[in-house]
Every structure is written in C-alpha cells, then in structure tokens.
Amino acid sequence: MRSYARAIYVLIFGLAFSAAVDAQQLRIGYVDMKEVLDNAPQVIAGRAKLDREFRSRNDSIEIDELRADALDTRLQQANLTSDNTVQLEREIRELRRNISRRKEDLRDELSFRRTEEVQQLEEEINVAVQEIARRNGFDLIISSPVVYASPDLNITDLILEQLEVEFAADQMELSTP
C-alpha cells in the first residue's frame, strides 16, 4: 500500500514538474496599443484624411473668430452712438454664440469620425498581431493597459513594422491601375 501511495505522489510530482516545464516554454508578448494607435501608418494616414475633411470648417470658424475680435476692437475704440453700440454688442454676442456652437459641433463630429477610423483599423491591427504571433511562435499576446509588462515582452515594434508592410502593400494596390 505504501508503494502505491508513493507511486501516486511520484506521478503527481512528475505531472506538476512537467506542467512547470511547459509553462516555462510559453511565449508571451505585449503590445502597447497607445503606441500602435499613435504611430501606425494607417492611423497617421487616417488623421491626415480627417484633417483634410474638416480643415475648411475649422478655417471658417477661425475666420469668424478673427472677425469677432475685430468687432470687439472696433467696439472698444470707436465713439459710437448708444444704439450703434447696442447693435454691435448684439452682433458680437450672436457671432460668438454661433462660433461656440460650430466649434462644439465640429469637435463632436471629429470625435465621432476618429472613433470610426480607429474601429475600422482594429481589425487590421488584430490581423497584424495574429500574424506576428504565428510567425514568431507566440502562445499569448496581451495588449495595454496592463499593470506591468517586462520590456522584454514588448513586441510593439514588430506590430508597427507589420502594419507598415501592410500599409505599403495597400498603397501599391491603390496606385496600380
């Protein structure tokens, strides 16, 4: 009976030891998603696209802000009748309200479009992560935010390189007739 118990203990110890050895061979990688979303060429191109899309509206708001400042200066420097002063103050107030509304609308729409762009890129980023994981034999890839990840586990540069390759291929594909 004693040898039977001993055999069970040896078996359990052997299984635990082999599990520990297998765990040591586990390859884990870490991806800093903030860095990816700040530096991936797809994201940079998306930002440029949004800038082009919203530039004219932003420029229009800036022109109206300059106009409101000029009207403020005119109000402060001019000797206007009280009726003209009241009318100019009203015009400035309405212009500033209009600017404020347009700025808020622009911020909301820009935020919505940025979110849309990032969501469209999530699948492409996930595919790049999976490709790097398969190619380099990773068993597990985690992404930020995490409490701690050793710099040795950081594969963010590999992901960015993969995204650059994919971006270049997409650009070549778009330029080919």
C-alpha positions in Angstrom: 0.0 0.0 0.0 2.8 2.3 0.9 4.5 1.8 -2.5 1.1 2.5 -4.2 0.8 5.9 -2.4 4.4 6.6 -3.2 3.8 5.9 -6.9 0.9 8.3 -6.8 3.0 11.0 -5.2 5.7 10.5 -7.8 3.2 10.6 -10.6 1.6 13.8 -9.2 5.1 15.4 -8.7 6.1 14.4 -12.2 2.9 15.9 -13.7 3.4 19.1 -11.7 7.1 19.3 -12.8 6.2 18.7 -16.5 3.5 21.4 -16.3 6.1 23.8 -14.8 8.5 23.0 -17.7 5.7 23.5 -20.2 4.8 26.8 -18.6 8.5 27.9 -18.9 8.3 27.4 -22.7 5.2 29.5 -23.0 6.0 32.6 -25.2 4.1 35.7 -24.3 4.2 39.1 -26.0 2.9 42.5 -25.1 1.6 45.2 -27.4 1.4 48.9 -26.3 -1.8 49.8 -28.1 -1.4 53.5 -27.4 1.9 53.4 -29.2 0.4 51.5 -32.1 -2.5 53.9 -32.3 -0.1 56.9 -32.3 2.4 55.6 -34.8 0.8 53.1 -37.2 0.9 54.4 -40.7 -2.8 53.6 -41.2 -3.6 55.8 -38.2 -1.3 58.7 -39.4 -3.0 58.5 -42.9 -6.4 58.5 -41.2 -5.5 61.6 -39.2 -4.4 63.3 -42.4 -7.7 62.3 -44.1 -9.7 63.7 -41.2 -7.6 66.9 -41.3 -8.5 67.4 -45.0 -12.1 66.6 -44.3 -12.5 69.1 -41.5 -10.0 71.8 -42.5 -12.4 74.1 -44.4 -14.9 74.1 -41.5 -12.1 74.8 -39.0 -10.7 77.6 -41.2 -14.2 79.1 -41.4 -14.5 79.2 -37.6 -11.1 80.8 -37.3 -12.0 83.5 -39.8 -15.2 84.2 -37.8 -13.2 84.4 -34.6 -10.9 87.0 -36.2 -14.0 88.9 -37.3 -15.4 88.8 -33.8 -12.1 90.0 -32.4 -12.0 92.9 -34.9 -15.6 93.8 -34.0 -14.5 93.8 -30.3 -11.6 96.1 -31.1 -13.9 98.4 -33.1 -16.4 98.5 -30.2 -13.6 99.4 -27.7 -12.0 102.1 -29.9 -14.9 103.7 -31.7 -17.1 106.5 -30.5 -20.4 105.0 -31.4 -23.9 106.1 -30.6 -25.6 104.1 -27.9 -27.9 102.5 -30.5 -24.9 101.5 -32.6 -23.0 100.3 -29.5 -26.0 98.1 -28.6 -26.3 96.8 -32.1 -22.6 96.0 -32.4 -22.6 94.3 -29.0 -25.6 92.1 -30.1 -23.8 91.2 -33.3 -20.7 90.2 -31.4 -22.6 88.1 -28.9 -24.5 86.3 -31.7 -21.3 85.8 -33.7 -19.5 84.3 -30.6 -22.5 82.0 -29.8 -22.5 80.9 -33.4 -18.8 80.2 -33.2 -19.2 78.3 -30.0 -22.0 76.1 -31.4 -20.0 75.4 -34.6 -16.9 74.6 -32.6 -18.8 72.1 -30.4 -20.4 70.5 -33.5 -17.0 70.2 -35.1 -15.5 68.7 -32.0 -18.4 66.2 -31.7 -18.3 65.2 -35.4 -14.5 64.9 -35.4 -14.5 62.8 -32.3 -17.1 60.5 -33.9 -15.1 60.2 -37.1 -11.9 59.5 -35.1 -13.7 56.7 -33.3 -14.9 55.3 -36.6 -11.4 55.4 -38.1 -10.0 53.6 -35.1 -12.7 50.9 -35.2 -12.0 50.3 -38.8 -8.3 49.8 -38.0 -8.9 47.5 -35.1 -9.5 44.5 -37.3 -6.3 45.3 -39.3 -4.3 45.7 -36.1 -5.7 42.4 -34.8 -4.7 40.6 -38.0 -1.2 42.1 -37.8 -0.9 40.9 -34.1 -2.1 37.4 -35.1 0.3 37.3 -38.0 3.3 38.3 -35.8 2.2 35.8 -33.1 2.0 32.9 -35.6 5.2 33.8 -37.4 7.2 34.2 -34.2 5.7 31.3 -32.2 3.9 33.3 -29.5 1.4 31.5 -27.4 -0.2 34.6 -25.9 -0.3 38.2 -26.8 -1.6 40.8 -24.4 -2.3 44.4 -25.0 -2.3 47.5 -22.9 -3.5 48.5 -20.4 -1.8 46.0 -18.1 -0.4 46.5 -14.6 3.1 45.5 -15.7 4.8 44.0 -18.6 8.5 43.5 -18.9 10.2 45.4 -21.7 11.5 42.1 -22.9 7.9 41.0 -23.7 7.2 44.2 -25.7 6.6 43.3 -29.4 5.0 46.7 -30.3 7.8 47.5 -32.8 7.1 44.2 -34.6 3.5 45.0 -34.9 4.3 48.5 -36.2 6.6 47.0 -38.8 3.9 44.6 -39.9 1.4 47.4 -40.2 3.9 49.4 -42.2 4.3 46.5 -44.6 0.6 46.1 -44.9 0.1 49.8 -45.4 2.7 49.9 -48.2 1.1 47.0 -49.9 -2.3 48.7 -49.7 -0.8 51.9 -51.2 0.8 49.9 -54.0 -2.5 48.2 -54.7 -4.4 51.5 -54.8 -1.9 53.0 -57.2 -1.9 50.1 -59.6 -4.4 50.7 -62.4 
